[in-house]
Amino acid sequence: MDIHGGNIYKFQREGKREILDYSSNINPLGVPKSLEEGIKNNISLLERYPDVHYVELRESIGEYNHISSDNIIVGNGATEVLFLYMKALLPKRALIISPTFAEYERALKNIDCEIGYFKLDENIQNEKRNFYLDVEKLKKEAINYQLIVLCNPNNPTGSFVKKEILEELNEFLETNNIKLFVDECFLEFVEGWEEKTLNTLKSKNIFILRALTKYFALPGIRLGYGITYDNKIIEKINSIKEPWTVNAFADLSGKIILKDKEYIGKTDNWIKNERVRFVEELKKVDYIEVYETYTNFVLLKIKNMKAEEFQKRLLEKNILVRNCSNFKFLSNNFVRIAIKDTEKNNIFLKSIKNL
């Protein structure tokens, strides 16, 4: 089984050319037009190396996040930044809040770190079902570790922990010399995200991971970044980082799309309206259980068949969903689906109702 979504190439090699990919959580608005024009007008960038220090790129990211460029590390996708941080910190024991993204485990195993897993128990809060974080329980377990790894909003559950709760948690962790790594790659899909990011805490104890992949529909560009106020970590990462891992077009992308207010406005309007509509329609399907989501994907629990069978049946209709059986602590009844535009979502809804 693939550990990530979006692997449509395998099915295309098997003859399925027209795949409707609900396994990958990408903005359905597609590549910003401003970037298309920018690349056409700057094709000559291929003739020279990008700035090895990425000064203008980091300034653009800093402006977007209302922080200094000195607090930013850029990388070849968020995955490179994740691996670099773990190599720089070198924790001996880390606790991953799970179920969650598989690459945290791989990055920690890469440095021979002992890994523990804090289970997010399925529960109901305010009549809505999801995997909510029990912070008091986490504090008791965290005391035995040097690093806590949290995805917020979480992939694949779609749950979100409020800043005030994490601020309290971070104060406890900092007092006990425990670092907090927070993946915010899906944060921009949360309404009012600029006030909800942990970046506003400006804590040296926190490292924040971000990407342009999901919100700006650029998985093929590979551009991610980290935010930290710990100068020692920045110096360490820069000392071990390979030069020019961000290519010229990825560098250009970050300078253009973060200033594209029209695209950002359209995206915010789409997710605000379509998420509510799509989730409500999903709830009308009696054989699935729908989990509350704050982002651009939804976790489903299939009541009357295994996730593998559900995925297989939809593939017969040329629709690919993410089988979540290989996420730690999830049973083989869970699948994750993206939220796309209204037309595609209606096709998906019709397909699962007819199963």
VOLUM-498429 format. One record per residue (C-alpha): y, z, x; residue in one letter. Coordinates in steps of 0.1 Angstrom, whole numbers, plus 5000, padded with zeros to 4 digits. Layout:
N
    yy    zz    xx  residuo
     Y     Z     X        a
...
END
This chain:
355
    yy    zz    xx  residuo
  5000  5000  5000        m
  5035  4992  5013        d
  5056  5023  5021        i
  5088  5006  5009        h
  5099  4984  4980        g
  5112  4949  4983        g
  5082  4932  5000        n
  5083  4901  4979        i
  5072  4879  5009        y
  5036  4890  5005        k
  5035  4878  4969        f
  5053  4846  4977        q
  5027  4838  5004        r
  5001  4843  4976        e
  5018  4817  4955        g
  5041  4838  4933        k
  5075  4822  4939        r
  5096  4835  4910        e
  5093  4872  4914        i
  5117  4895  4895        l
  5119  4923  4921        d
  5123  4957  4904        y
  5109  4975  4935        s
  5141  4971  4955        s
  5172  4989  4945        n
  5200  4964  4953        i
  5233  4958  4935        n
  5226  4929  4910        p
  5261  4916  4916        l
  5249  4902  4949        g
  5267  4895  4981        v
  5305  4900  4977        p
  5323  4867  4976        k
  5348  4880  5001        s
  5320  4883  5027        l
  5307  4848  5019        e
  5342  4834  5027        e
  5346  4857  5057        g
  5314  4845  5073        i
  5322  4808  5067        k
  5356  4813  5083        n
  5343  4832  5113        n
  5312  4813  5123        i
  5325  4812  5159        s
  5317  4849  5161        l
  5282  4839  5171        l
  5296  4826  5204        e
  5305  4861  5217        r
  5292  4896  5218        y
  5305  4921  5193        p
  5327  4950  5204        d
  5302  4974  5221        v
  5322  5004  5208        h
  5327  4989  5173        y
  5363  5003  5171        v
  5376  4982  5142        e
  5343  4986  5123        l
  5344  5024  5126        r
  5381  5024  5116        e
  5372  5004  5085        s
  5344  5029  5076        i
  5367  5058  5084        g
  5394  5045  5061        e
  5368  5040  5033        y
  5357  5076  5037        n
  5391  5091  5044        h
  5381  5104  5078        i
  5387  5097  5115        s
  5367  5069  5131        s
  5358  5094  5158        d
  5334  5110  5133        n
  5313  5079  5128        i
  5282  5064  5144        i
  5272  5029  5134        v
  5237  5014  5136        g
  5213  4986  5127        n
  5208  4999  5092        g
  5206  5035  5082        a
  5171  5037  5097        t
  5184  5033  5133        e
  5210  5060  5127        v
  5182  5083  5113        l
  5160  5078  5143        f
  5189  5082  5167        l
  5199  5115  5151        y
  5164  5129  5154        m
  5161  5119  5190        k
  5195  5135  5198        a
  5188  5168  5180        l
  5151  5171  5190        l
  5142  5198  5164        p
  5108  5215  5170        k
  5103  5223  5133        r
  5118  5204  5103        a
  5114  5208  5066        l
  5116  5177  5044        i
  5125  5182  5007        i
  5099  5160  4989        s
  5089  5137  4973        p
  5113  5114  4992        t
  5119  5085  5016        f
  5090  5079  5040        a
  5111  5072  5071        e
  5122  5108  5076        y
  5086  5117  5084        e
  5082  5088  5107        r
  5114  5096  5126        a
  5103  5132  5131        l
  5068  5123  5141        k
  5084  5100  5167        n
  5097  5130  5185        i
  5066  5152  5180        d
  5083  5175  5156        c
  5062  5199  5135        e
  5069  5189  5098        i
  5069  5211  5067        g
  5074  5198  5031        y
  5094  5216  5004        f
  5081  5206  4970        k
  5105  5196  4943        l
  5087  5208  4912        d
  5090  5186  4881        e
  5111  5206  4855        n
  5136  5203  4827        i
  5172  5212  4830        q
  5197  5209  4800        n
  5169  5191  4781        e
  5167  5164  4808        k
  5136  5160  4830        r
  5137  5156  4867        n
  5129  5172  4901        f
  5157  5197  4906        y
  5162  5217  4938        l
  5155  5254  4937        d
  5180  5265  4963        v
  5170  5302  4964        e
  5134  5293  4969        k
  5144  5268  4996        l
  5164  5294  5015        k
  5133  5316  5018        k
  5113  5288  5033        e
  5141  5272  5054        a
  5143  5303  5076        i
  5112  5291  5095        n
  5128  5257  5105        y
  5155  5243  5127        q
  5163  5213  5104        l
  5164  5207  5067        i
  5161  5170  5055        v
  5175  5162  5021        l
  5181  5129  5003        c
  5210  5131  4978        n
  5208  5113  4954        p
  5170  5115  4960        n
  5148  5085  4964        n
  5126  5081  4943        p
  5134  5108  4918        t
  5171  5098  4912        g
  5180  5135  4910        s
  5213  5148  4925        f
  5224  5182  4938        v
  5260  5191  4933        k
  5283  5197  4963        k
  5290  5233  4954        e
  5252  5241  4955        i
  5248  5224  4989        l
  5279  5241  5003        e
  5263  5275  4995        e
  5231  5263  5011        l
  5248  5250  5042        n
  5266  5284  5047        e
  5232  5301  5047        f
  5217  5275  5070        l
  5246  5276  5094        e
  5244  5314  5096        t
  5208  5311  5106        n
  5214  5282  5131        n
  5195  5256  5109        i
  5209  5221  5108        k
  5212  5201  5075        l
  5206  5163  5074        f
  5217  5147  5042        v
  5210  5110  5033        d
  5237  5098  5010        e
  5228  5061  5010        c
  5228  5060  4972        f
  5258  5082  4967        l
  5283  5055  4957        e
  5263  5049  4925        f
  5272  5085  4914        v
  5303  5085  4893        e
  5333  5101  4912        g
  5313  5101  4945        w
  5343  5105  4968        e
  5347  5141  4955        e
  5310  5148  4956        k
  5301  5138  4992        t
  5294  5166  5017        l
  5317  5148  5040        n
  5346  5166  5024        t
  5332  5199  5037        l
  5338  5188  5073        k
  5310  5210  5086        s
  5296  5206  5121        k
  5263  5218  5108        n
  5258  5187  5086        i
  5249  5151  5095        f
  5254  5125  5067        i
  5236  5092  5066        l
  5250  5062  5048        r
  5243  5025  5044        a
  5259  4993  5030        l
  5225  4980  5019        t
  5223  4992  4983        k
  5258  4993  4969        y
  5270  4961  4986        f
  5237  4942  4982        a
  5233  4935  5019        l
  5197  4945  5029        p
  5195  4915  5052        g
  5226  4924  5072        i
  5213  4958  5085        r
  5244  4980  5087        l
  5243  5018  5084        g
  5264  5047  5097        y
  5263  5084  5102        g
  5291  5109  5097        i
  5293  5141  5117        t
  5319  5166  5129        y
  5297  5177  5158        d
  5311  5160  5189        n
  5281  5171  5210        k
  5257  5151  5186        i
  5280  5121  5188        i
  5281  5122  5226        e
  5243  5126  5227        k
  5237  5097  5203        i
  5260  5074  5222        n
  5242  5083  5255        s
  5208  5072  5241        i
  5219  5044  5218        k
  5212  5008  5229        e
  5243  4985  5231        p
  5251  4958  5205        w
  5225  4969  5179        t
  5250  4959  5152        v
  5254  4921  5153        n
  5286  4902  5148        a
  5281  4894  5111        f
  5272  4930  5103        a
  5303  4941  5122        d
  5324  4916  5102        l
  5308  4928  5069        s
  5319  4963  5073        g
  5355  4952  5080        k
  5356  4931  5049        i
  5336  4945  5020        i
  5348  4981  5022        l
  5382  4968  5013        k
  5370  4946  4984        d
  5384  4966  4955        k
  5375  4939  4929        e
  5338  4940  4939        y
  5338  4979  4940        i
  5354  4980  4905        g
  5329  4956  4890        k
  5300  4975  4905        t
  5313  5009  4892        d
  5317  4994  4857        n
  5282  4978  4858        w
  5264  5010  4868        i
  5283  5032  4845        k
  5275  5012  4814        n
  5241  4996  4821        e
  5225  5027  4835        r
  5230  5045  4802        v
  5219  5016  4780        r
  5188  5008  4801        f
  5176  5044  4803        v
  5180  5049  4766        e
  5160  5017  4759        e
  5133  5029  4783        l
  5130  5061  4764        k
  5120  5042  4733        k
  5087  5030  4750        v
  5062  5056  4739        d
  5037  5054  4768        y
  5062  5061  4796        i
  5082  5093  4805        e
  5117  5086  4818        v
  5134  5108  4844        y
  5171  5115  4845        e
  5189  5094  4872        t
  5222  5095  4889        y
  5218  5063  4908        t
  5207  5026  4904        n
  5169  5032  4899        f
  5147  5051  4875        v
  5115  5071  4881        l
  5089  5065  4854        l
  5056  5083  4846        k
  5030  5061  4830        i
  5010  5082  4805        k
  4981  5059  4797        n
  4973  5041  4829        m
  4976  5044  4867        k
  5006  5031  4886        a
  4984  5005  4904        e
  4973  4991  4870        e
  5008  4991  4856        f
  5021  4973  4887        q
  4992  4948  4885        k
  4999  4939  4849        r
  5036  4934  4855        l
  5028  4912  4885        l
  5010  4889  4861        e
  5044  4885  4844        k
  5060  4880  4878        n
  5077  4914  4878        i
  5073  4937  4909        l
  5077  4975  4905        v
  5074  5002  4931        r
  5041  5021  4930        n
  5050  5057  4939        c
  5015  5069  4945        s
  5021  5072  4982        n
  5051  5095  4979        f
  5041  5131  4988        k
  5036  5153  4957        f
  5037  5124  4932        l
  5005  5116  4913        s
  4992  5080  4908        n
  5010  5077  4875        n
  5045  5073  4889        f
  5065  5041  4894        v
  5101  5034  4904        r
  5122  5006  4889        i
  5156  4993  4898        a
  5185  4989  4874        i
  5197  4953  4873        k
  5220  4933  4851        d
  5216  4933  4813        t
  5198  4900  4811        e
  5171  4909  4837        k
  5168  4944  4822        n
  5161  4930  4788        n
  5133  4908  4803        i
  5118  4939  4819        f
  5120  4959  4787        l
  5103  4931  4767        k
  5076  4929  4793        s
  5067  4966  4793        i
  5068  4968  4755        k
  5043  4940  4753        n
  5019  4957  4776        l
END
